[in-house]
């Protein structure tokens, strides 16, 4: 009876045990599926097919969460971790930054690798394992991510072997990719060898230690605002500072002197700092550094409060190696770098160099070829421009020509002065900017735009032959100015920038705000250099700390004569005012009468009517050619050569005009000396303006005006014909102004109006 009861009880317990085991298996299976959604992690066998990804989408979607990575080869191992800013750091065997190219290559390969083929496990495969490299030269990569429970879970793991001889098609029918032998135990104890698309073996060619970031400094050049270069030696410590207020603003040297920076040289320094790479990276505990660095380079910018600081020590050489090296450290990496101190000298025969250069020459456009060579060039420390004379601007006045609104050139030896005023144009109305000029005691007249532009362009680019003296910031410059005669300069040039017009919204109203900008004043003097005993031009800017010896290429443009600046247009008259043109040429007088409203011409030649023979198109073209005529050069009114030639002019041109008489409108026109202060020579005086232009124009428009007759008479005489470029002298008889015109222009003035 009891036996029967026990047997029945055992029969009930057995199904319970089986069900419990099945439930535990299901829970385990669900756990594995929750990890990567792949049953192959349990079975140990994954059904790979050509074209399938090496890892499932569930795994590759987790690559952004990977924070731990291990890379192994036969001899070494490095372990890496990702910081809060997304940068990868090697944490074993010693801490250092991993080269970004390495992490990018590994994650790109892991995400994009596709199966090309799978080799069967047979005796042939096992006997040729060295060819596949997964056991003889392996590189095993393991990637993990947080699991939310203070531990890590596996995302991907594989062993790279050798490069396979096949190429993989990307699917577009044109692009082929290299392939790699690979083995992965991510899916269990799978020993098969796969061929996958992609190849990153080149990043391991120099060993795992070469995976450290060789770049000493990593920063965004657009965020860089301050550069401080400190040079120390046994005698002294010098500090060179460069600053800018924004990425668009120019660089300026602020110590040990205050001057402009050479934009190209500063850009070269920044580029070289970014390209400076170590040839060896060592743990700081394994290297004994000198007590003090020779150079300390600090970079500050908008990337944060912590600057990048580079310390470079004295150069050294190794036994049996003529190459010079330097140790260097940075403040954000606990390692010591070895960098080349000087460019390596290539000891190669001439024929070998020629063959090498021909073989390496890429077939590229010139610009692209230059970029390739620049990117391949290795930077040594000696190639960094770190001295004041290398980084300072060697321009006397680094001006923005478009920013100048007024300037004046004055002489301290007399009352000579030339003032220039810019009348802005309007792009929408297609009205060009106009420059006006005035000399001492005269009103403003139209200046020759090209002459003013050449002057300002020359001023902005005037080369400095030598910086002869520097004073520290805030020092008294009077002694240095007197030493080079600049306390009594030959010329004083004052330049006023355009006002910076800003707008602001205040209580709902749009209000203009004009922010004053300080004028710049330059002193110029031709003086005997006390060092060489030679005469040279010297210059200084008021407020700066430097004295410059200048090139004479610009100083030839310094002139106070009105003829230098005057507009080169010969006449100023509207076509509508022309009534008659008279030409006296070889004692044959031609008179042409013009009617503007009907654009008709009539005339006489030697007193005979030639109206039917006048070609109106030629005559109208001649009139407009005469209106637009420009002189090659204005001459002084007492030029003896011109006056001698014009005693017997080759021909004479007289233009009779009928213009509007504004002589009775003086009470409505603001006099020039009340609109612009022409007496005050200071830059501040150049800004004093008064008057209401709208009222003036309204008053002038409502008055009826009389007309008056005016005459313009032009005399033309040839100069010497034995020169390579013959020219003609000319004279405006009413004003006595003398000038030179080109030979071709003089020929055009003779005119050809008649049909044969």
FIPA-863094 format. One line per 8 residues: number of its first residue (from 1); for each residue x negated, y negated, z negated of C-alpha. Coordinates in steps of 0.05 Angstrom, whole numbers, plus 32768, in hexadecimal, padded with zeros to 4 digits. Layout:
NUM> X Y Z; ...
END
This chain:
1> 8000 8000 8000; 7FC9 7FCF 7FED; 7FA0 7FE2 802A; 7FD9 7FD1 8058; 7FE0 7F8C 8038; 7F95 7F7B 8041; 7F96 7F91 808A; 7FD0 7F63 8098
9> 7FAD 7F29 8076; 7F6E 7F32 80A0; 7F98 7F32 80E0; 7FB3 7EED 80CD; 7F6F 7ECE 80BB; 7F4C 7EE1 80FD; 7F77 7EB6 812B; 7F6D 7E7C 80FB
17> 7F22 7E83 8100; 7F25 7E86 814C; 7F52 7E49 8150; 7F23 7E23 8122; 7EE7 7E33 814D; 7F0C 7E1E 818C; 7F20 7DDD 816A; 7ED7 7DCF 8155
25> 7EC0 7DDD 819C; 7EF4 7DAE 81B8; 7EDE 7D77 8187; 7E95 7D82 819B; 7EA8 7D80 81E5; 7ECF 7D40 81DB; 7E94 7D21 81B6; 7E65 7D31 81F0
33> 7E96 7D16 8222; 7E9C 7CD7 81F9; 7E51 7CCD 81FF; 7E4A 7CCD 824B; 7E89 7CED 8267; 7E61 7D27 8284; 7E6E 7D70 8274; 7E29 7D81 828F
41> 7E0C 7D69 824D; 7E2B 7DA8 822F; 7E23 7DDA 8267; 7DDC 7DC5 8278; 7DEA 7DC4 82C2; 7E02 7D89 82EC; 7E1C 7D93 8332; 7DF1 7D62 8359
49> 7E04 7D53 83A1; 7DDF 7D27 83D4; 7DF4 7CDE 83CE; 7E0B 7CE4 8386; 7DEE 7CB4 8352; 7DBA 7CCF 8323; 7DE5 7CB8 82E8; 7E2F 7CAE 82E5
57> 7E52 7C6A 82E6; 7E61 7C72 829C; 7E17 7C75 828E; 7DFF 7C3F 82BD; 7E35 7C10 82A3; 7E13 7C14 825F; 7DCF 7BFE 8279; 7DDB 7BB6 8263
65> 7DE3 7BD0 821C; 7DA1 7BF5 821C; 7D73 7BD9 81E6; 7D3F 7C10 81DE; 7D11 7C2F 8212; 7CD8 7C61 8210; 7CA6 7C6E 8249; 7C76 7CAA 8246
73> 7C41 7CC6 8272; 7C10 7D00 8265; 7BE5 7CD6 8236; 7C0A 7C98 821D; 7C4C 7C81 8204; 7C6A 7C3C 81FB; 7CAB 7C2C 81D7; 7CD1 7BEC 81E8
81> 7D0B 7BC6 81CA; 7D36 7B8C 81E3; 7D3B 7B4D 81B9; 7D78 7B21 81AE; 7D65 7AF6 81EB; 7D63 7B31 821B; 7D17 7B35 8220; 7CF5 7B79 821B
89> 7CBB 7B83 81E9; 7C8B 7BBC 81E0; 7C8F 7BD0 8197; 7C5F 7C0B 8199; 7C23 7C14 819B; 7C1E 7BC8 818D; 7C50 7B90 8197; 7C4F 7B6A 81D8
97> 7C7E 7B53 8210; 7C8F 7B85 8246; 7C87 7B6B 828D; 7CCC 7B57 82A5; 7CBE 7B78 82E9; 7CB6 7BBB 82C5; 7CF9 7BBA 82A1; 7D1D 7B9F 82DF
105> 7D00 7BD8 830A; 7D12 7C0E 82D8; 7D5A 7BF7 82CF; 7D64 7BEC 8319; 7D4A 7C32 8329; 7D75 7C52 82F3; 7DB3 7C30 830D; 7DA9 7C3A 8357
113> 7D85 7C7E 835E; 7DAC 7CAE 838B; 7DA0 7CF8 8395; 7D80 7D09 83D8; 7D72 7D53 83CD; 7D68 7D88 8397; 7D30 7DBB 839B; 7D44 7E03 8389
121> 7D23 7E24 834E; 7CF9 7E5C 836E; 7CB2 7E74 836F; 7C9E 7E44 83A7; 7CB6 7E09 837E; 7C93 7E22 833E; 7C51 7E2D 8363; 7C50 7DE6 837E
129> 7C60 7DBE 833F; 7C22 7D93 8347; 7C3D 7D77 8388; 7C7D 7D60 8366; 7C59 7D3E 832C; 7C90 7D47 82F9; 7C61 7D71 82CE; 7C1B 7D5B 82E4
137> 7C25 7D0F 82E9; 7C68 7D01 82C9; 7C86 7CC0 82B0; 7CC1 7CCC 8282; 7CF1 7C93 8275; 7D25 7C94 823D; 7D5B 7C5F 8234; 7D88 7C57 81F7
145> 7DBE 7C28 81DF; 7DDE 7C1B 819B; 7E17 7C49 8188; 7E36 7C19 8156; 7E20 7C43 811A; 7DD9 7C28 8110; 7DBD 7C5C 813E; 7DAE 7C65 8188
153> 7DCE 7C91 81BD; 7DAF 7CA9 81FE; 7DC3 7C86 823F; 7D90 7CA2 8270; 7D52 7CCD 8270; 7D28 7CE6 82AB; 7CE1 7CF8 82BF; 7CC3 7CDA 82FD
161> 7C93 7D03 8327; 7C6F 7CF4 8368; 7C87 7CCF 83A5; 7CAB 7CFF 83D3; 7C9F 7CFF 841F; 7CE7 7CF0 8431; 7D0A 7CAD 843D; 7D51 7CA1 8427
169> 7D85 7C7F 8453; 7DAB 7C48 842E; 7DE8 7C53 845A; 7DE1 7C18 8489; 7DBB 7C41 84BC; 7D80 7C11 84BB; 7D62 7C0D 8475; 7D38 7C46 845A
177> 7D22 7C4D 8411; 7CE7 7C75 83F4; 7CF8 7CB0 83C8; 7CDD 7CCF 8389; 7CDA 7D15 836B; 7D00 7D14 8329; 7D16 7D42 82F1; 7D4A 7D31 82BC
185> 7D5E 7D56 827D; 7D95 7D25 826E; 7DC7 7D5A 8283; 7DA7 7D92 8259; 7D6E 7DC2 8267; 7D70 7DB5 82B2; 7D2B 7DC5 82D0; 7D3D 7DB7 8319
193> 7D15 7D83 8340; 7D3C 7D4E 8365; 7D2B 7D1D 839C; 7D4B 7CDA 838D; 7D4B 7C97 83B2; 7D1E 7C5F 8399; 7CD7 7C5E 8380; 7CBA 7C36 8345
201> 7C79 7C5D 833C; 7C51 7C1F 8350; 7C5F 7BFF 830C; 7C39 7C38 82E9; 7BFC 7C3A 8317; 7BCF 7C18 82E3; 7BE8 7C3E 82A6; 7C1B 7C2D 8271
209> 7BF0 7BF6 8252; 7BF6 7BCF 8293; 7C41 7BCA 8288; 7C35 7B90 8258; 7C47 7B4C 8274; 7C07 7B2F 8293; 7C24 7AE8 8296; 7C0C 7AC0 825B
217> 7C44 7A8C 825F; 7C8C 7A94 8274; 7CB5 7A53 8279; 7CE4 7A2E 82A8; 7CBD 79F6 82C9; 7CFD 79CE 82D1; 7D05 79CC 8285; 7CBD 79B6 8278
225> 7CB8 796E 825D; 7C76 7969 8236; 7C30 7984 8241; 7BF9 797A 820E; 7BB2 7990 821F; 7B80 798F 81E5; 7B37 799C 81F4; 7B08 79A9 81BA
233> 7ABD 79AE 81B7; 7A86 79A1 8184; 7A82 7957 8195; 7ACA 7940 819C; 7B13 7953 81A4; 7B3A 7934 81DF; 7B85 7935 81E8; 7BA8 792C 822B
241> 7BF4 7924 822C; 7C25 7925 8266; 7C6F 7915 825D; 7CAE 790C 8285; 7CF5 78FB 826D; 7D19 792D 829B; 7D0D 7960 82D1; 7D1A 792B 8306
249> 7CEE 78F6 82E7; 7CA4 78EE 82FA; 7C6B 7904 82CD; 7C44 78D1 82A6; 7C02 78D5 8280; 7C0E 78BA 8239; 7BCA 78CB 8219; 7B91 78BA 8218
257> 7BAA 7883 8247; 7BEE 786F 8260; 7BF4 7878 82AB; 7C1B 789D 82E0; 7C0F 78E7 82EC; 7BFC 7907 832D; 7C3B 792E 833E; 7C19 7960 836B
265> 7BE1 796F 8339; 7C11 7976 82FF; 7C3D 79A5 8329; 7BFE 79CC 8339; 7BEC 79D1 82EF; 7C32 79EA 82DD; 7C31 7A1D 8316; 7BED 7A37 8302
273> 7C03 7A3E 82B9; 7C3D 7A68 82D1; 7C10 7A92 82FE; 7BD8 7A9B 82CB; 7BD3 7AE6 82BE; 7BA9 7B11 8291; 7B7C 7B48 82AB; 7B7E 7B69 8266
281> 7BAE 7B66 822A; 7B96 7B7E 81E5; 7BB0 7B81 819F; 7B9A 7B44 8178; 7B7E 7B6F 813F; 7B4D 7B90 8170; 7B2D 7B4F 8189; 7B01 7B1E 8163
289> 7B0E 7AD8 817E; 7AE1 7A9B 8176; 7AF1 7A6D 813C; 7B0F 7A35 8167; 7B2E 7A33 81AC; 7B11 7A06 81E2; 7B55 79F4 8201; 7B99 79EF 81E0
297> 7BD3 79E6 8212; 7C18 79D8 81F4; 7C57 79D7 821F; 7C98 79BA 8205; 7CDB 79B6 8227; 7D26 79BD 8222; 7D22 7A09 8216; 7D21 7A00 81CA
305> 7CFB 79E5 818F; 7CC2 7A18 8195; 7C8C 7A02 81C7; 7C61 7A31 81F0; 7C19 7A2B 81DA; 7BDD 7A49 81FE; 7B98 7A4D 81DD; 7B5C 7A5A 8209
313> 7B17 7A6A 81EE; 7AD1 7A61 8208; 7ABB 7A8A 8244; 7A92 7ACA 8240; 7A77 7AFF 826E; 7A71 7B4A 8266; 7A31 7B71 826D; 7A24 7B83 82B5
321> 7A5B 7B55 82CE; 7A4E 7B0F 82EA; 7A97 7AFC 82E4; 7AAA 7ACA 82AD; 7AE6 7AD8 8280; 7B0C 7AB4 8248; 7B36 7ACD 820F; 7B7B 7AAC 8208
329> 7BB6 7AB1 81D8; 7BFD 7A97 81D7; 7C29 7A87 819C; 7C62 7AB7 81AC; 7C39 7AF7 81B9; 7C0B 7B19 8185; 7BD8 7B2E 81B9; 7B96 7B16 81D8
337> 7B91 7B0B 8223; 7B53 7B0F 824D; 7B58 7ADF 8289; 7B27 7ACF 82C1; 7B00 7A8F 82B1; 7AEC 7A83 82F9; 7B01 7A9F 833D; 7ADF 7AE1 834C
345> 7AA8 7ADC 837F; 7AB2 7B0E 83B7; 7A6F 7B2F 83C8; 7A82 7B46 840D; 7A5B 7B43 844E; 7A71 7B12 8484; 7A88 7B49 84B4; 7AAE 7B6D 847C
353> 7AD0 7B2B 8468; 7AE4 7B1E 84B0; 7B01 7B64 84B9; 7B25 7B60 8477; 7B44 7B1C 8486; 7B5C 7B34 84CB; 7B7A 7B73 84AE; 7B9E 7B4E 8476
361> 7BB7 7B15 84A2; 7C03 7B1A 84A4; 7C29 7B09 84E3; 7C52 7AD1 84C5; 7C62 7A88 84D3; 7C2F 7A58 84B8; 7C5A 7A41 847D; 7C6D 7A87 8469
369> 7C25 7A9E 846F; 7C0E 7A65 8441; 7C42 7A7A 840D; 7C2A 7AC3 8410; 7BE2 7AAE 8406; 7BF5 7A7F 83CC; 7C1D 7AB5 83A9; 7BE5 7AE8 83B0
377> 7BB0 7AB9 8396; 7B99 7ACA 8350; 7B92 7A8E 8322; 7B54 7A86 82F6; 7B51 7A56 82BC; 7B1F 7A28 82DF; 7B53 7A1B 8314; 7B82 79F8 82E3
385> 7B7E 79AC 82E8; 7B75 7999 829F; 7B4E 7957 82A1; 7B68 7910 82A1; 7B49 78FF 82E4; 7B6C 793B 8303; 7BB2 792E 82E9; 7BB8 78E2 82EA
393> 7BD5 78BF 8326; 7BA0 789F 8352; 7BD1 786C 836D; 7BCC 7824 8357; 7C18 7819 8357; 7C43 7856 835C; 7C81 7832 8375; 7CC3 7849 8391
401> 7CC9 781C 83CE; 7D15 7824 83CF; 7D18 780B 8388; 7CF9 77C6 8394; 7D29 778B 8397; 7CF9 7750 8393; 7CAF 7742 838F; 7C81 7706 8390
409> 7C37 76FE 83A2; 7C14 76C3 8382; 7BCE 76A6 8384; 7BAE 7689 8346; 7B7E 765F 8371; 7BB4 762F 838A; 7BFE 7627 8393; 7C05 7661 83C3
417> 7C3F 7690 83B9; 7C6C 76BE 83E2; 7CAE 76D6 83C6; 7CD6 770F 83E2; 7D21 771C 83D7; 7D48 7759 83EE; 7D90 774F 8406; 7DAE 7795 8401
425> 7DD3 77B0 843D; 7E10 77DC 8440; 7E0F 7824 845A; 7E59 7826 8469; 7E56 77E6 8492; 7E13 77FC 84B1; 7DF2 77BB 8499; 7DA8 77C4 848D
433> 7D81 77A7 8452; 7D63 7763 845F; 7D24 7745 8440; 7D1F 76FA 8437; 7CDE 76D5 8428; 7CCA 7690 840F; 7C87 766E 8406; 7C77 7635 83D6
441> 7CA9 75FC 83DF; 7CD1 761E 8417; 7D15 763E 8419; 7D20 7688 8427; 7D1B 76A0 846F; 7D24 76E5 848D; 7CE6 7710 8485; 7CCC 7745 84B4
449> 7CE8 7786 8497; 7CB1 77B2 84B2; 7C7B 7785 8495; 7C9B 7787 8450; 7CA5 77D2 8455; 7C5C 77DD 8467; 7C46 77B1 842E; 7C70 77D6 83FA
457> 7C5D 7819 8417; 7C14 7806 8415; 7C1C 77EC 83CD; 7C3C 782D 83B6; 7C06 7858 83D7; 7BC8 782D 83CE; 7B90 785E 83BD; 7B65 7853 8381
465> 7B1B 785C 8391; 7B09 7860 8347; 7B25 7855 8302; 7AEE 7828 82E6; 7B08 781F 829F; 7B3D 783A 8270; 7B55 781E 822E; 7B7B 7846 81F9
473> 7BC6 7839 81F3; 7BD5 77F8 81CF; 7B8E 77DD 81D6; 7B7F 7795 81E8; 7B71 7793 8233; 7B57 774B 8235; 7B0D 7760 8231; 7B13 7792 826A
481> 7B3C 7762 8295; 7B06 772C 828D; 7ACF 775F 829B; 7AEB 7769 82E1; 7B04 7722 82ED; 7B4D 7734 82E6; 7B59 76FE 82B1; 7B57 76CE 82ED
489> 7B72 76FA 8326; 7B73 76E6 836F; 7BBA 7700 8376; 7BF3 7710 8347; 7C27 7740 8363; 7C6A 7744 833D; 7C9C 777A 8350; 7CE4 777B 8338
497> 7D0B 77BD 833C; 7D54 77BF 834D; 7D81 77B9 8310; 7D9D 77FB 82F8; 7DE9 77F3 82FE; 7E0F 7820 82CF; 7E59 7826 82C3; 7E7F 7836 8283
505> 7EC7 783F 8270; 7EDC 7814 8234; 7F24 7813 821B; 7F3B 782F 825E; 7F17 77FB 8288; 7EDE 780B 82B9; 7EA7 77D9 82A8; 7E65 77CE 82CC
513> 7E26 77CB 82A1; 7DE5 77B0 82BD; 7DA7 77CB 8299; 7D6B 779E 82A2; 7D2B 77BE 82BB; 7CE7 77A0 82AD; 7CBF 7782 82E7; 7C79 779B 82F5
521> 7C3E 776C 82FE; 7BFB 777C 831E; 7BBA 7755 831C; 7B8A 7757 8358; 7B44 773A 835E; 7B0A 7740 838D; 7ACF 7743 835D; 7A86 7758 835A
529> 7A80 779C 8339; 7A4D 7792 8300; 7A38 77DB 8306; 7A28 77DC 8351; 7A21 7792 8361; 7A52 779B 839C; 7A91 7774 83A9; 7AD1 779D 83A2
537> 7B1B 7795 8394; 7B31 77A3 834D; 7B77 77A8 8332; 7BA0 77B3 82F3; 7BE9 77B6 82E0; 7BFF 778B 82A5; 7C13 77BB 826E; 7BE6 77F4 8286
545> 7BA4 7809 8269; 7B79 7813 82A7; 7B4E 77EB 82D7; 7B49 7805 831F; 7B1B 77FA 8359; 7B48 77F7 8396; 7B42 7809 83DF; 7B3D 77CE 840F
553> 7B6F 77F0 843C; 7BA8 77D0 8416; 7B89 778E 8402; 7B86 7779 844B; 7BD1 7772 8446; 7BCE 773D 8410; 7BE2 76FB 842F; 7C07 76BB 8419
561> 7C0F 76A0 845F; 7C57 769B 8478; 7C41 76B5 84BC; 7C31 76F8 849C; 7C78 7704 8482; 7CA4 76DE 84B2; 7CD6 7706 84DB; 7CB9 7715 8520
569> 7CFA 7705 8544; 7CEA 76CB 8574; 7D2F 76AC 8576; 7D6D 76A8 854B; 7DAB 7696 8573; 7DED 76B6 8584; 7DFA 76C8 85CD; 7E3B 76A0 85C9
577> 7E13 7660 85BC; 7DEA 7665 85FD; 7DFD 7631 8633; 7DBF 762F 865F; 7D7C 7651 866B; 7D46 762C 8692; 7D07 764E 86AB; 7CCA 7629 86C6
585> 7C9E 765D 86E7; 7C67 764B 871A; 7C88 7607 8725; 7CC9 7628 873A; 7D00 7612 870A; 7D3C 7640 8702; 7D7A 7629 86DC; 7DAD 765D 86C5
593> 7DF0 7646 86A7; 7E16 7677 867B; 7E60 767C 8669; 7E68 76A9 862D; 7EB4 76B3 8630; 7EB3 76CD 8678; 7E6B 76E7 8676; 7E5E 76C2 86B8
601> 7E1D 76A5 86D2; 7E0E 766C 8702; 7DCD 7649 8713; 7D9B 7626 8740; 7D54 7635 8758; 7D2B 75F8 876D; 7D6D 75D1 876F; 7D90 7602 879E
609> 7DCE 7629 8787; 7DBE 7673 877D; 7DFF 7687 8759; 7E11 76BE 878C; 7DCD 76DD 8785; 7DCD 76E1 8738; 7DD4 7728 871E; 7DFF 771F 86DF
617> 7DE9 7761 86C1; 7D9F 774E 86C6; 7DAC 7709 86AB; 7DD4 7723 866F; 7D9E 7757 8662; 7D68 7721 8664; 7D90 76F6 8633; 7D95 772E 8601
625> 7D4C 7740 860B; 7D3C 76F7 85FC; 7D67 76F9 85BE; 7D45 7738 85A3; 7CFD 7724 85B6; 7CCA 7731 857F; 7C85 7713 8579; 7C49 7740 856E
633> 7C2B 770F 853C; 7C38 76C9 8522; 7BFD 769A 8524; 7BE9 765E 84FC; 7C04 761D 851B; 7BBC 7605 8524; 7BA0 7642 8548; 7B6E 7624 8579
641> 7B6D 765D 85AB; 7BB9 765D 85B2; 7BBD 7611 85B8; 7B87 7610 85ED; 7BAB 7645 8617; 7BEF 7624 8610; 7BD7 75E2 862E; 7BE6 7601 8672
649> 7C1F 7632 8665; 7C2E 7667 8699; 7C79 765B 8692; 7CAC 7638 8667; 7CF0 764F 864F; 7D24 761F 8635; 7D65 7636 8614; 7D9E 7604 860A
657> 7DCD 7617 85D2; 7E0F 75FC 85B6; 7E14 760E 856D; 7E43 75FE 8533; 7E2F 75C1 850A; 7E2E 75CE 84BF; 7E0C 758D 84AD; 7E4A 7573 848A
665> 7E52 75B2 8460; 7E18 75A4 8431; 7E47 7596 83F8; 7E62 75DE 83FC; 7E20 7602 8406; 7DF6 7611 83C9; 7DAF 75F8 83D3; 7D79 762D 83D4
673> 7D55 7610 8397; 7D95 7616 836E; 7DA5 765E 8381; 7D5E 7679 8377; 7D2A 765A 834C; 7CEF 7650 837C; 7CC5 7628 834B; 7CC1 765B 8314
681> 7C8C 768E 8327; 7C9B 76C0 82EF; 7CBF 7701 82FF; 7CF7 76EB 82D0; 7D01 76AD 82FA; 7D0D 76D9 8337; 7D4E 76EF 8317; 7D70 76AA 830D
689> 7DAB 76A6 833C; 7DE9 767A 833C; 7E24 7669 8369; 7E66 7687 8382; 7E5E 76A2 83C8; 7EA8 76AF 83D0; 7EBA 7665 83C5; 7E84 764F 83F5
697> 7E9B 767C 842D; 7EE4 766A 8421; 7ED5 7620 8425; 7EAA 7627 8464; 7EDF 7651 8487; 7F17 761D 847C; 7EF1 75E2 849A; 7EF0 75D1 84E4
705> 7EA9 75CB 84FE; 7E8B 75A0 8534; 7E58 75BA 8566; 7E13 75A0 8575; 7DE0 75AC 85AD; 7D9E 75CE 859E; 7D63 75E1 85C9; 7D2F 7618 85C3
713> 7CF1 7611 85EF; 7CBF 7648 85F8; 7C7A 7641 8616; 7C52 767F 862D; 7C08 7681 8641; 7BDB 76BC 864E; 7BA0 76CC 8622; 7B60 76ED 863B
721> 7B6E 7726 866C; 7B2B 774A 8662; 7B44 776F 8625; 7B60 77B6 8623; 7BA4 779B 860C; 7BB1 7756 862B; 7BE2 7729 8607; 7C03 76E5 860D
729> 7C05 76A8 85DF; 7C48 7687 85D2; 7C63 7648 85B2; 7CA7 7630 859B; 7CA3 75E7 85B0; 7CD7 75CD 857F; 7CB4 75E9 8541; 7C6C 75F0 8559
737> 7C69 7639 8543; 7C34 7662 8567; 7C36 76AD 8573; 7C1D 76E7 859C; 7C48 7714 85C7; 7C37 7754 85EB; 7C27 7754 8636; 7C66 777C 8646
745> 7C93 774C 8620; 7C75 7710 8644; 7C83 7732 8687; 7CCB 773D 8672; 7CD3 76F3 8661; 7CC4 76E0 86AA; 7D08 76FE 86BC; 7D26 771C 86FB
753> 7D6E 7705 8705; 7D79 7702 8750; 7D91 7735 8782; 7D68 7737 87C2
END
